[in-house]
Amino acid sequence: MSISNITRINIEKPIWSNQSIGIAEWRLKAADTIEIVILYKDKSGRRVFPETYQISAHELKKCPLKTLRTGTRLYIVPIQKMEVNKCLAN
């Protein structure tokens, strides 16, 4: 049995135009699994995406890369492609 190396990432705001999030390539480090929390709240103060999501680094690296003007490279990950982490579901 192998132990998974997990990295937790908080996302302030999703990319609304394509219902996705951007994860900087440098944030992956040596992670096998990425746990993602989308912190964005509606006008009432409720989180729009209250679940904790997860995706394997292998699957995440299949997502398209976008290079920002600053040179930072982001994986563009559709929210629907991620799994809800049942252990941490709210």
PDB file of N, CA, C and O in Angstrom:
ATOM      1  N   MET A   1       0.843  -1.185   0.000  1.00  0.00           N
ATOM      2  CA  MET A   1       0.000   0.000   0.000  1.00  0.00           C
ATOM      3  C   MET A   1       0.882   1.240   0.000  1.00  0.00           C
ATOM      4  O   MET A   1       1.787   1.357   0.827  1.00  0.00           O
ATOM      5  N   SER A   2       0.628   2.163  -0.915  1.00  0.00           N
ATOM      6  CA  SER A   2       1.421   3.380  -0.984  1.00  0.00           C
ATOM      7  C   SER A   2       0.660   4.538  -0.348  1.00  0.00           C
ATOM      8  O   SER A   2      -0.570   4.570  -0.366  1.00  0.00           O
ATOM      9  N   ILE A   3       1.391   5.470   0.205  1.00  0.00           N
ATOM     10  CA  ILE A   3       0.797   6.643   0.829  1.00  0.00           C
ATOM     11  C   ILE A   3       0.786   7.759  -0.202  1.00  0.00           C
ATOM     12  O   ILE A   3       1.811   8.057  -0.814  1.00  0.00           O
ATOM     13  N   SER A   4      -0.365   8.369  -0.392  1.00  0.00           N
ATOM     14  CA  SER A   4      -0.520   9.436  -1.375  1.00  0.00           C
ATOM     15  C   SER A   4      -0.012  10.758  -0.808  1.00  0.00           C
ATOM     16  O   SER A   4      -0.266  11.088   0.350  1.00  0.00           O
ATOM     17  N   ASN A   5       0.698  11.499  -1.628  1.00  0.00           N
ATOM     18  CA  ASN A   5       1.199  12.810  -1.268  1.00  0.00           C
ATOM     19  C   ASN A   5       0.125  13.819  -1.703  1.00  0.00           C
ATOM     20  O   ASN A   5      -0.105  13.999  -2.899  1.00  0.00           O
ATOM     21  N   ILE A   6      -0.530  14.474  -0.739  1.00  0.00           N
ATOM     22  CA  ILE A   6      -1.663  15.355  -1.026  1.00  0.00           C
ATOM     23  C   ILE A   6      -1.276  16.813  -0.831  1.00  0.00           C
ATOM     24  O   ILE A   6      -0.651  17.175   0.166  1.00  0.00           O
ATOM     25  N   THR A   7      -1.659  17.655  -1.806  1.00  0.00           N
ATOM     26  CA  THR A   7      -1.479  19.094  -1.706  1.00  0.00           C
ATOM     27  C   THR A   7      -2.860  19.729  -1.686  1.00  0.00           C
ATOM     28  O   THR A   7      -3.704  19.410  -2.523  1.00  0.00           O
ATOM     29  N   ARG A   8      -3.097  20.630  -0.732  1.00  0.00           N
ATOM     30  CA  ARG A   8      -4.396  21.323  -0.624  1.00  0.00           C
ATOM     31  C   ARG A   8      -4.226  22.733  -1.178  1.00  0.00           C
ATOM     32  O   ARG A   8      -3.295  23.450  -0.812  1.00  0.00           O
ATOM     33  N   ILE A   9      -5.139  23.117  -2.065  1.00  0.00           N
ATOM     34  CA  ILE A   9      -5.074  24.430  -2.714  1.00  0.00           C
ATOM     35  C   ILE A   9      -6.402  25.143  -2.521  1.00  0.00           C
ATOM     36  O   ILE A   9      -7.462  24.570  -2.774  1.00  0.00           O
ATOM     37  N   ASN A  10      -6.347  26.390  -2.073  1.00  0.00           N
ATOM     38  CA  ASN A  10      -7.531  27.234  -1.956  1.00  0.00           C
ATOM     39  C   ASN A  10      -7.615  28.126  -3.186  1.00  0.00           C
ATOM     40  O   ASN A  10      -6.637  28.775  -3.556  1.00  0.00           O
ATOM     41  N   ILE A  11      -8.779  28.156  -3.815  1.00  0.00           N
ATOM     42  CA  ILE A  11      -9.016  28.976  -5.002  1.00  0.00           C
ATOM     43  C   ILE A  11      -9.971  30.102  -4.595  1.00  0.00           C
ATOM     44  O   ILE A  11     -11.059  29.839  -4.082  1.00  0.00           O
ATOM     45  N   GLU A  12      -9.566  31.349  -4.825  1.00  0.00           N
ATOM     46  CA  GLU A  12     -10.396  32.497  -4.441  1.00  0.00           C
ATOM     47  C   GLU A  12     -11.630  32.638  -5.322  1.00  0.00           C
ATOM     48  O   GLU A  12     -12.720  32.930  -4.830  1.00  0.00           O
ATOM     49  N   LYS A  13     -11.455  32.428  -6.640  1.00  0.00           N
ATOM     50  CA  LYS A  13     -12.548  32.686  -7.578  1.00  0.00           C
ATOM     51  C   LYS A  13     -12.392  31.779  -8.791  1.00  0.00           C
ATOM     52  O   LYS A  13     -11.289  31.654  -9.325  1.00  0.00           O
ATOM     53  N   PRO A  14     -13.479  31.138  -9.240  1.00  0.00           N
ATOM     54  CA  PRO A  14     -13.382  30.301 -10.434  1.00  0.00           C
ATOM     55  C   PRO A  14     -13.311  31.145 -11.709  1.00  0.00           C
ATOM     56  O   PRO A  14     -13.501  32.361 -11.672  1.00  0.00           O
ATOM     57  N   ILE A  15     -13.039  30.495 -12.817  1.00  0.00           N
ATOM     58  CA  ILE A  15     -13.096  31.137 -14.129  1.00  0.00           C
ATOM     59  C   ILE A  15     -14.519  30.906 -14.633  1.00  0.00           C
ATOM     60  O   ILE A  15     -14.855  29.812 -15.087  1.00  0.00           O
ATOM     61  N   TRP A  16     -15.345  31.936 -14.550  1.00  0.00           N
ATOM     62  CA  TRP A  16     -16.776  31.778 -14.829  1.00  0.00           C
ATOM     63  C   TRP A  16     -17.059  31.439 -16.280  1.00  0.00           C
ATOM     64  O   TRP A  16     -17.997  30.692 -16.556  1.00  0.00           O
ATOM     65  N   SER A  17     -16.285  31.960 -17.211  1.00  0.00           N
ATOM     66  CA  SER A  17     -16.582  31.780 -18.638  1.00  0.00           C
ATOM     67  C   SER A  17     -16.628  30.322 -19.067  1.00  0.00           C
ATOM     68  O   SER A  17     -17.352  29.971 -19.999  1.00  0.00           O
ATOM     69  N   ASN A  18     -15.857  29.465 -18.390  1.00  0.00           N
ATOM     70  CA  ASN A  18     -15.866  28.042 -18.765  1.00  0.00           C
ATOM     71  C   ASN A  18     -16.004  27.122 -17.552  1.00  0.00           C
ATOM     72  O   ASN A  18     -15.661  25.942 -17.618  1.00  0.00           O
ATOM     73  N   GLN A  19     -16.511  27.675 -16.437  1.00  0.00           N
ATOM     74  CA  GLN A  19     -16.742  26.880 -15.224  1.00  0.00           C
ATOM     75  C   GLN A  19     -15.524  26.026 -14.868  1.00  0.00           C
ATOM     76  O   GLN A  19     -15.614  24.805 -14.742  1.00  0.00           O
ATOM     77  N   SER A  20     -14.399  26.694 -14.712  1.00  0.00           N
ATOM     78  CA  SER A  20     -13.158  25.983 -14.400  1.00  0.00           C
ATOM     79  C   SER A  20     -12.375  26.767 -13.354  1.00  0.00           C
ATOM     80  O   SER A  20     -12.798  27.830 -12.897  1.00  0.00           O
ATOM     81  N   ILE A  21     -11.225  26.214 -12.989  1.00  0.00           N
ATOM     82  CA  ILE A  21     -10.299  26.902 -12.084  1.00  0.00           C
ATOM     83  C   ILE A  21      -8.916  26.850 -12.708  1.00  0.00           C
ATOM     84  O   ILE A  21      -8.645  26.019 -13.574  1.00  0.00           O
ATOM     85  N   GLY A  22      -8.060  27.726 -12.270  1.00  0.00           N
ATOM     86  CA  GLY A  22      -6.677  27.730 -12.734  1.00  0.00           C
ATOM     87  C   GLY A  22      -5.762  27.336 -11.585  1.00  0.00           C
ATOM     88  O   GLY A  22      -5.843  27.900 -10.494  1.00  0.00           O
ATOM     89  N   ILE A  23      -4.894  26.365 -11.837  1.00  0.00           N
ATOM     90  CA  ILE A  23      -3.929  25.931 -10.825  1.00  0.00           C
ATOM     91  C   ILE A  23      -2.534  26.112 -11.400  1.00  0.00           C
ATOM     92  O   ILE A  23      -2.192  25.532 -12.431  1.00  0.00           O
ATOM     93  N   ALA A  24      -1.734  26.927 -10.722  1.00  0.00           N
ATOM     94  CA  ALA A  24      -0.372  27.197 -11.182  1.00  0.00           C
ATOM     95  C   ALA A  24       0.456  25.917 -11.180  1.00  0.00           C
ATOM     96  O   ALA A  24       0.412  25.125 -10.239  1.00  0.00           O
ATOM     97  N   GLU A  25       1.200  25.742 -12.243  1.00  0.00           N
ATOM     98  CA  GLU A  25       2.035  24.548 -12.415  1.00  0.00           C
ATOM     99  C   GLU A  25       2.986  24.361 -11.232  1.00  0.00           C
ATOM    100  O   GLU A  25       3.213  23.232 -10.798  1.00  0.00           O
ATOM    101  N   TRP A  26       3.536  25.440 -10.711  1.00  0.00           N
ATOM    102  CA  TRP A  26       4.512  25.349  -9.624  1.00  0.00           C
ATOM    103  C   TRP A  26       3.894  24.865  -8.314  1.00  0.00           C
ATOM    104  O   TRP A  26       4.613  24.406  -7.426  1.00  0.00           O
ATOM    105  N   ARG A  27       2.568  24.960  -8.181  1.00  0.00           N
ATOM    106  CA  ARG A  27       1.910  24.543  -6.936  1.00  0.00           C
ATOM    107  C   ARG A  27       1.768  23.031  -6.801  1.00  0.00           C
ATOM    108  O   ARG A  27       1.463  22.532  -5.718  1.00  0.00           O
ATOM    109  N   LEU A  28       1.985  22.303  -7.883  1.00  0.00           N
ATOM    110  CA  LEU A  28       1.808  20.850  -7.840  1.00  0.00           C
ATOM    111  C   LEU A  28       2.910  20.147  -7.061  1.00  0.00           C
ATOM    112  O   LEU A  28       2.656  19.138  -6.402  1.00  0.00           O
ATOM    113  N   LYS A  29       4.118  20.663  -7.127  1.00  0.00           N
ATOM    114  CA  LYS A  29       5.258  20.067  -6.429  1.00  0.00           C
ATOM    115  C   LYS A  29       5.305  18.565  -6.671  1.00  0.00           C
ATOM    116  O   LYS A  29       5.303  18.130  -7.823  1.00  0.00           O
ATOM    117  N   ALA A  30       5.347  17.771  -5.622  1.00  0.00           N
ATOM    118  CA  ALA A  30       5.431  16.316  -5.772  1.00  0.00           C
ATOM    119  C   ALA A  30       4.109  15.648  -5.409  1.00  0.00           C
ATOM    120  O   ALA A  30       4.088  14.492  -4.988  1.00  0.00           O
ATOM    121  N   ALA A  31       3.014  16.373  -5.572  1.00  0.00           N
ATOM    122  CA  ALA A  31       1.713  15.850  -5.155  1.00  0.00           C
ATOM    123  C   ALA A  31       1.232  14.727  -6.066  1.00  0.00           C
ATOM    124  O   ALA A  31       1.431  14.761  -7.280  1.00  0.00           O
ATOM    125  N   ASP A  32       0.601  13.740  -5.457  1.00  0.00           N
ATOM    126  CA  ASP A  32      -0.087  12.687  -6.201  1.00  0.00           C
ATOM    127  C   ASP A  32      -1.560  13.059  -6.360  1.00  0.00           C
ATOM    128  O   ASP A  32      -2.184  12.757  -7.377  1.00  0.00           O
ATOM    129  N   THR A  33      -2.104  13.720  -5.333  1.00  0.00           N
ATOM    130  CA  THR A  33      -3.507  14.119  -5.311  1.00  0.00           C
ATOM    131  C   THR A  33      -3.585  15.587  -4.907  1.00  0.00           C
ATOM    132  O   THR A  33      -2.852  16.040  -4.028  1.00  0.00           O
ATOM    133  N   ILE A  34      -4.478  16.322  -5.557  1.00  0.00           N
ATOM    134  CA  ILE A  34      -4.686  17.730  -5.235  1.00  0.00           C
ATOM    135  C   ILE A  34      -6.085  17.858  -4.629  1.00  0.00           C
ATOM    136  O   ILE A  34      -7.067  17.440  -5.243  1.00  0.00           O
ATOM    137  N   GLU A  35      -6.179  18.431  -3.433  1.00  0.00           N
ATOM    138  CA  GLU A  35      -7.460  18.775  -2.811  1.00  0.00           C
ATOM    139  C   GLU A  35      -7.698  20.253  -3.078  1.00  0.00           C
ATOM    140  O   GLU A  35      -6.810  21.081  -2.881  1.00  0.00           O
ATOM    141  N   ILE A  36      -8.904  20.574  -3.528  1.00  0.00           N
ATOM    142  CA  ILE A  36      -9.208  21.939  -3.931  1.00  0.00           C
ATOM    143  C   ILE A  36     -10.440  22.442  -3.198  1.00  0.00           C
ATOM    144  O   ILE A  36     -11.471  21.771  -3.150  1.00  0.00           O
ATOM    145  N   VAL A  37     -10.314  23.641  -2.626  1.00  0.00           N
ATOM    146  CA  VAL A  37     -11.430  24.326  -1.976  1.00  0.00           C
ATOM    147  C   VAL A  37     -11.640  25.627  -2.738  1.00  0.00           C
ATOM    148  O   VAL A  37     -10.718  26.433  -2.862  1.00  0.00           O
ATOM    149  N   ILE A  38     -12.863  25.836  -3.254  1.00  0.00           N
ATOM    150  CA  ILE A  38     -13.191  27.075  -3.960  1.00  0.00           C
ATOM    151  C   ILE A  38     -13.886  27.985  -2.961  1.00  0.00           C
ATOM    152  O   ILE A  38     -14.999  27.694  -2.524  1.00  0.00           O
ATOM    153  N   LEU A  39     -13.242  29.075  -2.601  1.00  0.00           N
ATOM    154  CA  LEU A  39     -13.687  29.948  -1.515  1.00  0.00           C
ATOM    155  C   LEU A  39     -14.721  30.992  -1.919  1.00  0.00           C
ATOM    156  O   LEU A  39     -15.271  31.670  -1.051  1.00  0.00           O
ATOM    157  N   TYR A  40     -14.996  31.137  -3.190  1.00  0.00           N
ATOM    158  CA  TYR A  40     -15.881  32.189  -3.688  1.00  0.00           C
ATOM    159  C   TYR A  40     -17.259  32.124  -3.034  1.00  0.00           C
ATOM    160  O   TYR A  40     -17.850  31.052  -2.910  1.00  0.00           O
ATOM    161  N   LYS A  41     -17.771  33.312  -2.608  1.00  0.00           N
ATOM    162  CA  LYS A  41     -19.081  33.395  -1.951  1.00  0.00           C
ATOM    163  C   LYS A  41     -20.020  34.285  -2.769  1.00  0.00           C
ATOM    164  O   LYS A  41     -19.584  35.223  -3.436  1.00  0.00           O
ATOM    165  N   ASP A  42     -21.320  33.970  -2.705  1.00  0.00           N
ATOM    166  CA  ASP A  42     -22.330  34.804  -3.369  1.00  0.00           C
ATOM    167  C   ASP A  42     -22.640  36.026  -2.501  1.00  0.00           C
ATOM    168  O   ASP A  42     -22.024  36.227  -1.454  1.00  0.00           O
ATOM    169  N   LYS A  43     -23.595  36.834  -2.944  1.00  0.00           N
ATOM    170  CA  LYS A  43     -23.947  38.064  -2.213  1.00  0.00           C
ATOM    171  C   LYS A  43     -24.456  37.793  -0.807  1.00  0.00           C
ATOM    172  O   LYS A  43     -24.359  38.659   0.063  1.00  0.00           O
ATOM    173  N   SER A  44     -25.001  36.593  -0.572  1.00  0.00           N
ATOM    174  CA  SER A  44     -25.515  36.226   0.751  1.00  0.00           C
ATOM    175  C   SER A  44     -24.424  35.715   1.684  1.00  0.00           C
ATOM    176  O   SER A  44     -24.676  35.449   2.859  1.00  0.00           O
ATOM    177  N   GLY A  45     -23.217  35.581   1.155  1.00  0.00           N
ATOM    178  CA  GLY A  45     -22.119  35.083   1.981  1.00  0.00           C
ATOM    179  C   GLY A  45     -21.979  33.572   1.991  1.00  0.00           C
ATOM    180  O   GLY A  45     -21.186  33.028   2.760  1.00  0.00           O
ATOM    181  N   ARG A  46     -22.748  32.880   1.137  1.00  0.00           N
ATOM    182  CA  ARG A  46     -22.646  31.417   1.053  1.00  0.00           C
ATOM    183  C   ARG A  46     -21.668  31.031  -0.048  1.00  0.00           C
ATOM    184  O   ARG A  46     -21.630  31.638  -1.118  1.00  0.00           O
ATOM    185  N   ARG A  47     -20.880  30.007   0.249  1.00  0.00           N
ATOM    186  CA  ARG A  47     -19.961  29.522  -0.779  1.00  0.00           C
ATOM    187  C   ARG A  47     -20.753  28.911  -1.927  1.00  0.00           C
ATOM    188  O   ARG A  47     -21.659  28.106  -1.710  1.00  0.00           O
ATOM    189  N   VAL A  48     -20.405  29.299  -3.143  1.00  0.00           N
ATOM    190  CA  VAL A  48     -21.084  28.809  -4.337  1.00  0.00           C
ATOM    191  C   VAL A  48     -20.728  27.337  -4.584  1.00  0.00           C
ATOM    192  O   VAL A  48     -21.564  26.559  -5.042  1.00  0.00           O
ATOM    193  N   PHE A  49     -19.511  26.976  -4.283  1.00  0.00           N
ATOM    194  CA  PHE A  49     -19.027  25.598  -4.421  1.00  0.00           C
ATOM    195  C   PHE A  49     -18.570  25.128  -3.041  1.00  0.00           C
ATOM    196  O   PHE A  49     -17.375  25.184  -2.750  1.00  0.00           O
ATOM    197  N   PRO A  50     -19.485  24.667  -2.182  1.00  0.00           N
ATOM    198  CA  PRO A  50     -19.142  24.363  -0.791  1.00  0.00           C
ATOM    199  C   PRO A  50     -18.338  23.082  -0.585  1.00  0.00           C
ATOM    200  O   PRO A  50     -17.791  22.871   0.497  1.00  0.00           O
ATOM    201  N   GLU A  51     -18.256  22.236  -1.588  1.00  0.00           N
ATOM    202  CA  GLU A  51     -17.558  20.967  -1.429  1.00  0.00           C
ATOM    203  C   GLU A  51     -16.046  21.134  -1.478  1.00  0.00           C
ATOM    204  O   GLU A  51     -15.527  22.147  -1.947  1.00  0.00           O
ATOM    205  N   THR A  52     -15.358  20.119  -0.983  1.00  0.00           N
ATOM    206  CA  THR A  52     -13.914  20.003  -1.185  1.00  0.00           C
ATOM    207  C   THR A  52     -13.744  19.026  -2.336  1.00  0.00           C
ATOM    208  O   THR A  52     -14.256  17.907  -2.295  1.00  0.00           O
ATOM    209  N   TYR A  53     -13.032  19.451  -3.348  1.00  0.00           N
ATOM    210  CA  TYR A  53     -12.838  18.638  -4.543  1.00  0.00           C
ATOM    211  C   TYR A  53     -11.461  17.993  -4.516  1.00  0.00           C
ATOM    212  O   TYR A  53     -10.577  18.405  -3.766  1.00  0.00           O
ATOM    213  N   GLN A  54     -11.300  16.978  -5.347  1.00  0.00           N
ATOM    214  CA  GLN A  54      -9.973  16.389  -5.504  1.00  0.00           C
ATOM    215  C   GLN A  54      -9.805  15.906  -6.931  1.00  0.00           C
ATOM    216  O   GLN A  54     -10.769  15.579  -7.624  1.00  0.00           O
ATOM    217  N   ILE A  55      -8.553  15.873  -7.344  1.00  0.00           N
ATOM    218  CA  ILE A  55      -8.182  15.366  -8.662  1.00  0.00           C
ATOM    219  C   ILE A  55      -6.761  14.834  -8.551  1.00  0.00           C
ATOM    220  O   ILE A  55      -5.938  15.391  -7.824  1.00  0.00           O
ATOM    221  N   SER A  56      -6.478  13.773  -9.261  1.00  0.00           N
ATOM    222  CA  SER A  56      -5.114  13.238  -9.232  1.00  0.00           C
ATOM    223  C   SER A  56      -4.215  14.148 -10.061  1.00  0.00           C
ATOM    224  O   SER A  56      -4.666  14.782 -11.015  1.00  0.00           O
ATOM    225  N   ALA A  57      -2.965  14.206  -9.693  1.00  0.00           N
ATOM    226  CA  ALA A  57      -2.005  15.014 -10.443  1.00  0.00           C
ATOM    227  C   ALA A  57      -1.915  14.510 -11.879  1.00  0.00           C
ATOM    228  O   ALA A  57      -1.733  15.296 -12.809  1.00  0.00           O
ATOM    229  N   HIS A  58      -2.043  13.207 -12.055  1.00  0.00           N
ATOM    230  CA  HIS A  58      -1.996  12.612 -13.393  1.00  0.00           C
ATOM    231  C   HIS A  58      -3.126  13.161 -14.266  1.00  0.00           C
ATOM    232  O   HIS A  58      -2.893  13.539 -15.415  1.00  0.00           O
ATOM    233  N   GLU A  59      -4.347  13.205 -13.727  1.00  0.00           N
ATOM    234  CA  GLU A  59      -5.499  13.734 -14.479  1.00  0.00           C
ATOM    235  C   GLU A  59      -5.383  15.238 -14.682  1.00  0.00           C
ATOM    236  O   GLU A  59      -5.717  15.751 -15.750  1.00  0.00           O
ATOM    237  N   LEU A  60      -4.915  15.940 -13.671  1.00  0.00           N
ATOM    238  CA  LEU A  60      -4.777  17.391 -13.757  1.00  0.00           C
ATOM    239  C   LEU A  60      -3.811  17.773 -14.876  1.00  0.00           C
ATOM    240  O   LEU A  60      -4.043  18.746 -15.594  1.00  0.00           O
ATOM    241  N   LYS A  61      -2.740  17.016 -15.024  1.00  0.00           N
ATOM    242  CA  LYS A  61      -1.734  17.335 -16.048  1.00  0.00           C
ATOM    243  C   LYS A  61      -2.222  17.062 -17.468  1.00  0.00           C
ATOM    244  O   LYS A  61      -1.533  17.403 -18.430  1.00  0.00           O
ATOM    245  N   LYS A  62      -3.392  16.456 -17.613  1.00  0.00           N
ATOM    246  CA  LYS A  62      -4.001  16.263 -18.935  1.00  0.00           C
ATOM    247  C   LYS A  62      -4.790  17.504 -19.357  1.00  0.00           C
ATOM    248  O   LYS A  62      -5.165  17.632 -20.522  1.00  0.00           O
ATOM    249  N   CYS A  63      -5.042  18.413 -18.418  1.00  0.00           N
ATOM    250  CA  CYS A  63      -5.809  19.629 -18.700  1.00  0.00           C
ATOM    251  C   CYS A  63      -4.932  20.621 -19.462  1.00  0.00           C
ATOM    252  O   CYS A  63      -3.706  20.588 -19.348  1.00  0.00           O
ATOM    253  N   PRO A  64      -5.567  21.507 -20.244  1.00  0.00           N
ATOM    254  CA  PRO A  64      -4.781  22.478 -21.022  1.00  0.00           C
ATOM    255  C   PRO A  64      -4.022  23.449 -20.133  1.00  0.00           C
ATOM    256  O   PRO A  64      -4.472  23.806 -19.045  1.00  0.00           O
ATOM    257  N   LEU A  65      -2.868  23.865 -20.618  1.00  0.00           N
ATOM    258  CA  LEU A  65      -2.035  24.860 -19.933  1.00  0.00           C
ATOM    259  C   LEU A  65      -2.238  26.222 -20.580  1.00  0.00           C
ATOM    260  O   LEU A  65      -2.324  26.334 -21.803  1.00  0.00           O
ATOM    261  N   LYS A  66      -2.314  27.247 -19.754  1.00  0.00           N
ATOM    262  CA  LYS A  66      -2.403  28.627 -20.238  1.00  0.00           C
ATOM    263  C   LYS A  66      -1.254  29.402 -19.603  1.00  0.00           C
ATOM    264  O   LYS A  66      -1.045  29.323 -18.392  1.00  0.00           O
ATOM    265  N   THR A  67      -0.516  30.144 -20.407  1.00  0.00           N
ATOM    266  CA  THR A  67       0.585  30.950 -19.886  1.00  0.00           C
ATOM    267  C   THR A  67       0.108  32.395 -19.739  1.00  0.00           C
ATOM    268  O   THR A  67      -0.353  33.008 -20.702  1.00  0.00           O
ATOM    269  N   LEU A  68       0.224  32.927 -18.524  1.00  0.00           N
ATOM    270  CA  LEU A  68      -0.163  34.312 -18.253  1.00  0.00           C
ATOM    271  C   LEU A  68       0.936  35.257 -18.724  1.00  0.00           C
ATOM    272  O   LEU A  68       2.051  34.827 -19.020  1.00  0.00           O
ATOM    273  N   ARG A  69       0.617  36.541 -18.789  1.00  0.00           N
ATOM    274  CA  ARG A  69       1.618  37.543 -19.202  1.00  0.00           C
ATOM    275  C   ARG A  69       2.830  37.556 -18.285  1.00  0.00           C
ATOM    276  O   ARG A  69       3.931  37.920 -18.701  1.00  0.00           O
ATOM    277  N   THR A  70       2.622  37.158 -17.039  1.00  0.00           N
ATOM    278  CA  THR A  70       3.722  37.137 -16.067  1.00  0.00           C
ATOM    279  C   THR A  70       4.643  35.945 -16.273  1.00  0.00           C
ATOM    280  O   THR A  70       5.712  35.868 -15.668  1.00  0.00           O
ATOM    281  N   GLY A  71       4.226  35.007 -17.137  1.00  0.00           N
ATOM    282  CA  GLY A  71       5.015  33.807 -17.364  1.00  0.00           C
ATOM    283  C   GLY A  71       4.533  32.610 -16.549  1.00  0.00           C
ATOM    284  O   GLY A  71       4.977  31.485 -16.776  1.00  0.00           O
ATOM    285  N   THR A  72       3.624  32.847 -15.599  1.00  0.00           N
ATOM    286  CA  THR A  72       3.072  31.748 -14.806  1.00  0.00           C
ATOM    287  C   THR A  72       2.221  30.861 -15.698  1.00  0.00           C
ATOM    288  O   THR A  72       1.409  31.347 -16.484  1.00  0.00           O
ATOM    289  N   ARG A  73       2.414  29.564 -15.568  1.00  0.00           N
ATOM    290  CA  ARG A  73       1.640  28.605 -16.349  1.00  0.00           C
ATOM    291  C   ARG A  73       0.558  27.990 -15.473  1.00  0.00           C
ATOM    292  O   ARG A  73       0.837  27.465 -14.395  1.00  0.00           O
ATOM    293  N   LEU A  74      -0.696  28.063 -15.959  1.00  0.00           N
ATOM    294  CA  LEU A  74      -1.846  27.544 -15.216  1.00  0.00           C
ATOM    295  C   LEU A  74      -2.455  26.348 -15.940  1.00  0.00           C
ATOM    296  O   LEU A  74      -2.630  26.366 -17.159  1.00  0.00           O
ATOM    297  N   TYR A  75      -2.773  25.312 -15.171  1.00  0.00           N
ATOM    298  CA  TYR A  75      -3.615  24.248 -15.692  1.00  0.00           C
ATOM    299  C   TYR A  75      -5.044  24.733 -15.549  1.00  0.00           C
ATOM    300  O   TYR A  75      -5.448  25.162 -14.468  1.00  0.00           O
ATOM    301  N   ILE A  76      -5.818  24.671 -16.631  1.00  0.00           N
ATOM    302  CA  ILE A  76      -7.220  25.086 -16.607  1.00  0.00           C
ATOM    303  C   ILE A  76      -8.056  23.819 -16.410  1.00  0.00           C
ATOM    304  O   ILE A  76      -8.184  22.994 -17.314  1.00  0.00           O
ATOM    305  N   VAL A  77      -8.619  23.685 -15.207  1.00  0.00           N
ATOM    306  CA  VAL A  77      -9.300  22.457 -14.802  1.00  0.00           C
ATOM    307  C   VAL A  77     -10.808  22.699 -14.707  1.00  0.00           C
ATOM    308  O   VAL A  77     -11.246  23.500 -13.881  1.00  0.00           O
ATOM    309  N   PRO A  78     -11.613  22.021 -15.537  1.00  0.00           N
ATOM    310  CA  PRO A  78     -13.068  22.158 -15.415  1.00  0.00           C
ATOM    311  C   PRO A  78     -13.543  21.642 -14.049  1.00  0.00           C
ATOM    312  O   PRO A  78     -13.110  20.579 -13.601  1.00  0.00           O
ATOM    313  N   ILE A  79     -14.416  22.381 -13.403  1.00  0.00           N
ATOM    314  CA  ILE A  79     -14.914  21.980 -12.087  1.00  0.00           C
ATOM    315  C   ILE A  79     -15.595  20.619 -12.166  1.00  0.00           C
ATOM    316  O   ILE A  79     -15.453  19.801 -11.256  1.00  0.00           O
ATOM    317  N   GLN A  80     -16.326  20.371 -13.235  1.00  0.00           N
ATOM    318  CA  GLN A  80     -17.032  19.091 -13.366  1.00  0.00           C
ATOM    319  C   GLN A  80     -16.089  17.901 -13.518  1.00  0.00           C
ATOM    320  O   GLN A  80     -16.505  16.759 -13.325  1.00  0.00           O
ATOM    321  N   LYS A  81     -14.833  18.148 -13.858  1.00  0.00           N
ATOM    322  CA  LYS A  81     -13.864  17.056 -14.007  1.00  0.00           C
ATOM    323  C   LYS A  81     -13.332  16.575 -12.646  1.00  0.00           C
ATOM    324  O   LYS A  81     -12.787  15.476 -12.540  1.00  0.00           O
ATOM    325  N   MET A  82     -13.494  17.399 -11.623  1.00  0.00           N
ATOM    326  CA  MET A  82     -12.992  17.052 -10.298  1.00  0.00           C
ATOM    327  C   MET A  82     -14.027  16.228  -9.537  1.00  0.00           C
ATOM    328  O   MET A  82     -15.228  16.349  -9.778  1.00  0.00           O
ATOM    329  N   GLU A  83     -13.557  15.403  -8.634  1.00  0.00           N
ATOM    330  CA  GLU A  83     -14.444  14.601  -7.794  1.00  0.00           C
ATOM    331  C   GLU A  83     -14.662  15.316  -6.467  1.00  0.00           C
ATOM    332  O   GLU A  83     -13.772  16.001  -5.961  1.00  0.00           O
ATOM    333  N   VAL A  84     -15.862  15.146  -5.909  1.00  0.00           N
ATOM    334  CA  VAL A  84     -16.108  15.661  -4.560  1.00  0.00           C
ATOM    335  C   VAL A  84     -15.460  14.694  -3.592  1.00  0.00           C
ATOM    336  O   VAL A  84     -15.672  13.485  -3.675  1.00  0.00           O
ATOM    337  N   ASN A  85     -14.669  15.227  -2.675  1.00  0.00           N
ATOM    338  CA  ASN A  85     -14.015  14.389  -1.667  1.00  0.00           C
ATOM    339  C   ASN A  85     -15.076  14.021  -0.637  1.00  0.00           C
ATOM    340  O   ASN A  85     -15.473  14.852   0.180  1.00  0.00           O
ATOM    341  N   LYS A  86     -15.533  12.766  -0.680  1.00  0.00           N
ATOM    342  CA  LYS A  86     -16.611  12.302   0.192  1.00  0.00           C
ATOM    343  C   LYS A  86     -16.249  12.387   1.674  1.00  0.00           C
ATOM    344  O   LYS A  86     -17.121  12.609   2.515  1.00  0.00           O
ATOM    345  N   CYS A  87     -14.978  12.213   1.992  1.00  0.00           N
ATOM    346  CA  CYS A  87     -14.532  12.260   3.396  1.00  0.00           C
ATOM    347  C   CYS A  87     -14.618  13.678   3.953  1.00  0.00           C
ATOM    348  O   CYS A  87     -14.828  13.867   5.151  1.00  0.00           O
ATOM    349  N   LEU A  88     -14.453  14.683   3.072  1.00  0.00           N
ATOM    350  CA  LEU A  88     -14.426  16.068   3.532  1.00  0.00           C
ATOM    351  C   LEU A  88     -15.637  16.856   3.070  1.00  0.00           C
ATOM    352  O   LEU A  88     -15.666  18.075   3.234  1.00  0.00           O
ATOM    353  N   ALA A  89     -16.647  16.194   2.493  1.00  0.00           N
ATOM    354  CA  ALA A  89     -17.826  16.897   1.971  1.00  0.00           C
ATOM    355  C   ALA A  89     -18.542  17.635   3.108  1.00  0.00           C
ATOM    356  O   ALA A  89     -18.672  17.129   4.223  1.00  0.00           O
ATOM    357  N   ASN A  90     -19.001  18.846   2.786  1.00  0.00           N
ATOM    358  CA  ASN A  90     -19.687  19.677   3.782  1.00  0.00           C
ATOM    359  C   ASN A  90     -21.145  19.348   3.838  1.00  0.00           C
ATOM    360  O   ASN A  90     -21.884  19.948   4.619  1.00  0.00           O
TER     361      ASN A  90
END
